[in-house]
């Protein structure tokens, strides 16, 4: 019997697949029609993972959070999280097969801090008040760290990959902003409409503004220093135009935390241009904390006189940041922060467990601190702080580890501006300033469990780590 030719096999395969598609349509199982795309995605993931990472950078701002009410366990961002999980499993499998871990990347100080922080999260998961919730949170964090920090830190040792990744993310953010502004314009750019205009891509304006804020400093640096990375004058003009475009978008988001974070990022940029050392800023910060502590009573009195509330007027809305007497949003934050402090008093070392604040804070609310938007059951979300979240969920060691990561990233950013040159210096500055926007924003909100924030957060850290590894490699070559 003659063996089948390749063309015959192709016809049989195509016919079989079309028959299965017909059966799937008859049974209303439409997900089967996505099988070719899934197989193509799997092949690219195995053969060309770099392109999948570009795709994830582009898809993250435009992903949709899927909640299937029929299955309470299905709660994913589509299409990003399933792909991230596949990549995560693939990376782990490759490590096990090779029996070799990326010791070079793991040996950097930032990597060690992230691993120690993750180890403490694992310990506090074992002691958690809700082990299942904490286990899910730990698993979610593990795939973001593995894929967007350790895997990317390997690829980012090539600067062209950093640029491609950043532009994939920037392009998607610009599309997201275009959609949001169009939706917002239908309602006359009012404050109330700004809270939902970005749906279904993001749940609220705070996360939307935080996501945009990551790339605003990147575009500013590309505009001013783009010549060092071989950008033409025309491309630098494009970067400047996109910078203004996104700046307007953040202004119209009515997100006060992002306004403050961008201002702080700009101040740090000026400090770097003036070549001010990091330890001087630490001393200044210490003096400011001392001044605030010394004049706390007077400051509280002044704040109590501020009656500016959230408003369609941007100037009044900005002034309402300091209103702690009547603004419901500010008062509710104080309520959540107070709950976090009360929670850590009961469990100061291990906390209540990663991811459990939302389910536990209700019992710690004090009647005189509750607001018109509080609920007795405490069902309205998180702690509104990236710093108080680890305090309440992982105890005092948890918040100290998180602070260590933040402080080291800032010190590394300043260090790179002294030691790096050329395009590496520009790329490091871009990533560093992008991270500072979220470190400041994190004082008032916490979104790092969502892909919209976790992807830029860990990938920007990976940029700093990759550039640091390149710098050390050059130093070692010179020493030899």
N, C-alpha and C positions, 0 to 999 in steps of 0.2 A: 504494500500500500504506500502510495506516494505521500510524503509529509505535506502538511498544509503550508502554503506559501504565506509570506508575511502579510500580503494584501488580504488573503482569506481570513487570517486570524483577526485582522483589523475589522473586517466586515462582521465577523461573528461577535467580536467584542462590542462594536457599536450597536449591532442589532440587539444584543442581550441587554445592554444598558438602556436603550430606548424602550424596550419591553418593560424593564423594571420601572422606568420613569412613568410609563403609562399606567402600570399597576399602582404606583405610588399616588398618582393623581386621582385615580378612581377611589382609592382608600383615603384621599384627602391628607396624605402624609407628604406635605410639600417640602419638608426639610430635606428629603432625599435628593431633591434637585440641586442641592448645594454640594453634593458629594464630589463632583469634578473640581470645584473650587477648593474644597477641603484637601483633596489629594494633591492638587497643584501647590497649595500652601505648605503641605507637609513636605513635598519634595524640595521646595525652596528653603524651608526651615533647615533641612538636613544638608543641602548642597551649598546654599548661599545665605547663611544666617545674617550676614551684614545687611542684606536688602530687606529682610524681615524687620530688622531693627529700625531701618529708615521708615518702613511702612508703619511701625508702631509709633514712631515719633510723629508721623503725619496723622495717624488715626486717633491718637489719644485725645486731642482737644475736641474731636468730632464724634467720639464714641457715645453711645446711648446706654444709660443705666437701665437694664432690663430686670423687672421684678415680675415673675410669673406667680400669680396668686394661687394657681392650682398646686404649685410645688413651693412650699415656703423656703426650701433650701436653695432655690435658684435665684440668685441675686448678683448678676454679673454685668460688667460693662462690655457691650458688644460693639465691635468685634475684638477689642484689645485683650481683655483678660483671658479668654480661652487660648489665644495665641501665646500670651505671656506664660501661661501654665505649661503649654507644650514645650516652649523654649526652656523653661525652668527644668522640666523633667529631662529634656535632651541634654542640657548642660550637666546635670547630676549623673546621667548615664555615661556621658563621655568621661567625666572625672573617675567614675568607678572602673570603667574599662581601661583607662590609661593608668589607673592607680597612682595618679600624680595630681596634687592640688596646685593651684597657681600661687606658689609660695612668694613669688616676686611681688605680686599685687597685694597679697595678704600681709606682707611684711612692712607695709607703709604704716605710719602712725594713724592715719585716718581709718585705714582698714582695720587695724587692731581695735581702735575705739568702737567702730561699728560692730565688730565681732563680740567684744566684751559686752556692749549694750544688748546685743541679741541674746547672748548667753544669760544675761540677767533677766531678760524677758522670758526666756525658757524656764528659769527657776521660779519666777513669779507666776508663770502659767501653772506650774505644779501646785502652788499654794493658793491659786485663785479661788475666789468665791463662786465663780462660774467657769469651771474648767473647759467646757465645750466652747463657750464664747471666746475665751482666751486662746484656746488651741486654734480656732479659725483665724483669729487676729495674727497669731504667730506665723501660721502657714502663709497668710497673705503677705506679711512683711518679708518673709524669707524669699518669695519669688521676685519681689521688687529688688531686694538687695542683690540676689544672685544674678539676675538678668541685667538690671540697669546700673549696677555698680561694678560687680566683679567681671561680668562678661564684657561690658562696654569699656571698662578700664583697659582691657586688652586691645580692643579695636581702636580706642582713642589714642593709642601711641602713634597712630598716623594722623597728622593734623587735618588732612583732607577729609577724613571720615568725620571728624568733629564738625567741620563746616557743613558737610552734607546733612548730618544729623540735626544740627541747629536750624538749618534752613527748611528741613522737612517739618520741624515743629513750628517755626515761625510762619510758614505758609499756611498751615492748618489753623493757627491762631488768627491770622488775618481773615481767613474764610469765616471762622466762627464769629469774629467781630462784625463782619459785613452782614451776616445773617441776623445777629442780635440788634445791630443798629437799625436794620430795616424793620424788624419787629417792634423795636422801641419807638420808631418814628410813627408807626400807626397809632400810637397812644400819645403823640405829642411830646415825647421825651420826658414824661413826668416821672417823679421819684417812685411812685407805687408800681408803675409798669416796669421800671428798671429791675425789680426784684425777680421777675419771671420771664423777661424777654429772651433770655438765653436758653430756655427750655425747648426741646427735650435734651439738649446736649449737656447741660449742667443744671443742678437742682436750684441754685440760688446765686445772687449777684456777688456774694463774698468770694466764693470759689472761682467764679468767672474772672473777677478782677485780680485775684491772686495768681491765676494761671497766666493772664496777660502780663502781669507785672514781672514775671520771670524773664521775658524777652525784651521788655522796654529798655533796660540798661544794655543789653546785647546790641540792639540796634543803634543806641547812642554811641557806644564804643566803635562799632563798625563805621558809623558816619564820620567820627572825628579821627579815628586811627586806622581806618580801612586801608590806607596806603601800605601799611606794614604787612598786611596779609594779601597784598597784590590785587586789591579791589580797584577797579577803574573809577574815575571821577563820576561817571554816570551811575555806576552801581552804588557809590556812596551817597549820591543824591536820592536814589531809590530808598536806601536805608534811612535817610533822614526823613523822607516823606512818610515811610511806614512808622517811624518813631513818633511823629506828630499824630498820625492816624490812631495808633494804639493809646497814646496819651489822652486823646479826646475820648476814646472808648472808656478808659478807666475813670475819667472825670464824670462821664455820663452814667457810670455804674452806681454812683452814690455810695461807694464803699470807702468809708473814712480810713480804715486800716490800710488799704492799698495806697491811698493818697500819702499817708504818713510814711509808708515803707519806701515809696519811690523817692520822696524827699530825702530820707535818710541815706538811701543808696547814692543819690546825687552828692550829698555832703561827703560821703566816704570817697567818691570819685575825686572830688576836689582835694581832699586830704592826700590822696595818692599822687595826684598831679603836683601838689606842693611838697611831696616826699616827706610827709609827717610819719614818723615811726609808730608802729602798733602799740608799743608800751606807753607812748605818750597819750594815746587815746584811752588806754586802760586807766592811766592815772587820772585823766580828765573824767572818765566815767565814774571812778571811785569818788572823786571830789563832788560830782553831781549827786551821787547817792547819799553821801554824807550831808550835803546841803539840804536835800529833800527830807532826810531824817530829822535834821536839826530844826527845820521849819515846817514840819508836818501839820501842826495845828493851824498855822496861818494859811497854808495851802488848802487845807480842807475847808476853811472858812471862805476863801476866795472861790473855790469850786462850787460851794453851795449857793453862791450868788449867781452862778451861770444858769440862766433859764432858757438858753437856746436849745431847741429840740430839732429832731430830724425834719428836714424841710426840702421843698423843691428848689429853693434858693441855695446854690452851691456854697456861698459864703456862710450862710446861717448853718448849713449842714456840717461844714467843717468846724465851726465854732462849737457845735453840739458835742464834739469829742470830749470836752471837759465838763459836760453837764452830768453830774452825778446826783442831782436832786429831783429831776422830773422826767428825764429822757428814759422811756421804757427799755430801749435796747441796752443802754449803759447800765441801768439798774439791774436788768436781768443778768448781764455779765457778772456784776458784783455778786449776785445771788449764786450763780454757778461757781464762781471762784471761792466763795465762802464755803460752799458744799465740799469742794475739793480739799480745802484746808481741814474741815471737820473730818473728812474721810481719812486723811493721812494721820490725824491724831489718834484714831483707833488702830490703824495698821501702819505704823511709821516705817517699817523696814521693807516689807514685801508688797504693801498696798493691797488693793482689792482684786488685782488681776488685770492683765492687758485687755483692753476693749470693753471693760465692764462699767466704766463710769456712768454711761447713759442709763444702765439698768439699776444703779444703786444710789444715785445722787438725791432722788426724791425724798428719801427718809431723813436727809440731813438739812433740808430747807428750813430756815427759821421764818416764822410767820411775818415778822416785821421786815424781812428782806424780800419777800415774795412780791411779784409785780402783777400787773394786769395780764401779762402773757405767760405767767407761771402756771403750772398744773400741779395739783397735789400729788399725782402719781409720778411726776417727774418724767414725762414722756416726750419732751421737746428737743432732745438731742444732746450735744456734747458740752464740754467744759469751756469752750471758746478760748482755749490757750494751749499751744503746743508745749508749754513749760509746766503748767499745772496738771496736764493730763498724765505725764509719767509720774508726777508726784503722787497723785491719787491712786494710780493704777499699779505702779511699780515701786512706790515708796521713795524715801529720800535718796537711796543709791540710784534709782531710776532717773530722777531729775538731775542728779549730779553728772551722770554719764551723758545725758542729753546736752547739758550745758558744756561739758568737755568737748563734745563733737562740734557744737556751734563755735566755741572759742578757738578751737584748733583750726577750723575752716577759715575763720577770719584772720588768724595769725598766718596761715599758709597763703592766703590771698595777698596779704601785705608782703610776705617773704618773696613771693614770685615776682612782685613788681620791682624788687631790688635785684634779684638774681637772674631772672629770665630776660631774654632779648628777642627782638623780632616778632614773628607771628605767634610764637608760643606765649609771649608776654601779653599780647592782645587777646588771645583766646582764653588765657587764664583770667584776665581782668573781666572779660565778658561773663564767664561762668560765675566768678566770685561775686560780682555785683548782682547778678540774677539771684544767687542764693541769699544775699543780704536782704533782698526785698521780702523773701518768705520768712527769714529769721525775725524780721521786725513785724511782719504781718502775723506771725505766730504768737505774738504777745496777746492778740485779741481774737484769734480764731484758730481752729485746728482742722486741717483737711488732709493730712498726710496719709490717711488710709485710703484715699481715693486716687485712681490712676491719673487724673488730671494734674495732681500735685506731686504724687509719688514719682512719676516718670521724670519730670524735669528736676526734682529734688535730688534723686540718686544719680541721674545721668550727669548733672552739673558737678556733683561731687566726683564722679568718675573722670570728668575732664581734668579736674585739679590733680587727682591721683595719677593719671596717665602722664600728665606733663611733669609731675614731680619725679616719676620713675625715669622719664627721658632725661631729666636734668641730672639725676644721680648717675645714670649710665654714662653721660658725657663726662661727668667728673671722674668716674672710675677710669675711663679711657685716657683722660689726661694724666692721671696719676701713674698709669702703667707706662 
